[in-house]
Amino acid sequence: MPGAAVKGLRCTARRATCRPMVILRPSLSRKATGWCLLALGVLGLVLPFLQGFLFLALGVFVLRDQHIWAARRWGWVQGRWPQHVTRIEDMEASFGRRLAGAAERLRRLFSRT
């Protein structure tokens, strides 16, 4: 179906294939972090003591929920190295759960006094 969103896919008449829909979750802190990582990545491509590719990949990872172009680049990475992307996204989810648990413990600790 051209132009219809079905089960998270967006199909267009111009393309024979369907692409997954991108859900953007804007956050100023994630944008600032992602752009700083991208800047470090560009510097790392020139300077021998910084790992440029690593910082570029981290910057795109952080910005994938902020910009459509970053989500498309992350989609390419996901197609190229699917097992690594799954591990990275699992680690991010685990970190988010741990951070939420720590925030809840701090909230309970300070609400008792």
C-alpha positions in Angstrom: 0.0 0.0 0.0 1.7 3.2 -1.1 2.0 5.8 1.7 0.4 3.6 4.3 2.0 2.7 7.6 1.5 -1.0 8.3 3.0 -2.7 11.3 5.7 -0.1 11.7 6.6 0.0 8.0 6.3 2.9 5.6 5.9 2.2 1.9 6.1 4.7 -0.8 5.1 4.6 -4.5 8.6 5.6 -5.6 10.3 2.7 -3.9 9.5 -1.0 -4.3 10.6 -1.7 -0.7 9.2 -0.7 2.6 11.4 1.0 5.3 10.7 0.8 9.1 9.2 4.0 10.5 11.4 6.2 12.6 10.0 7.4 15.9 11.9 10.5 17.1 12.3 11.2 20.8 13.8 14.7 21.0 16.1 15.4 24.0 18.5 18.3 24.3 21.0 16.4 26.4 21.1 13.5 23.9 21.5 15.9 21.0 24.4 17.7 22.7 26.1 14.5 23.7 25.7 13.0 20.2 27.0 16.1 18.4 30.0 16.2 20.8 30.8 12.6 20.1 30.5 13.3 16.3 32.9 16.2 16.7 35.4 14.0 18.6 35.0 11.4 15.9 35.9 13.9 13.2 38.9 15.0 15.3 39.8 11.4 15.8 40.0 10.8 12.1 42.8 13.4 12.0 44.5 12.9 15.3 46.3 9.6 15.9 45.5 9.2 19.6 41.7 9.3 19.3 39.7 6.5 17.8 37.7 8.4 15.2 35.5 5.6 14.0 34.5 4.7 17.5 33.4 8.2 18.4 31.5 8.6 15.1 29.7 5.3 15.7 28.8 6.3 19.3 27.6 9.7 18.0 25.3 8.1 15.5 24.1 5.7 18.1 23.1 8.5 20.5 21.5 10.6 17.7 19.5 7.8 16.1 16.4 8.8 18.1 17.0 12.5 17.4 17.5 12.8 13.7 16.2 10.9 10.7 19.6 10.9 9.0 21.2 9.3 12.1 18.4 6.6 12.2 19.1 5.8 8.5 22.9 5.5 9.2 22.1 3.3 12.3 19.9 1.2 10.0 22.8 0.6 7.7 25.0 -0.4 10.8 22.2 -2.7 11.9 22.1 -4.4 8.5 25.9 -4.7 8.4 26.5 -6.0 12.0 23.2 -7.2 13.4 24.6 -9.2 16.3 26.6 -6.3 17.6 23.7 -3.9 17.3 21.5 -6.2 19.3 24.1 -6.4 22.1 24.5 -2.6 22.1 20.8 -2.0 22.3 20.4 -4.6 25.1 23.2 -2.9 27.0 21.4 0.5 26.6 18.1 -1.0 27.9 19.9 -2.6 30.8 21.6 0.7 31.7 18.3 2.5 31.5 16.7 0.0 33.8 19.6 0.3 36.3 19.4 4.1 36.2 15.6 4.0 36.8 16.1 1.6 39.7 18.8 3.8 41.2 16.6 6.9 40.8 13.7 5.1 42.5 15.9 4.1 45.4 17.2 7.6 45.8 13.6 8.9 45.7 12.5 6.5 48.4 15.6 7.3 50.5 15.0 11.0 50.5 11.2 10.8 50.9 11.6 9.0 54.3 13.2 11.9 56.0 
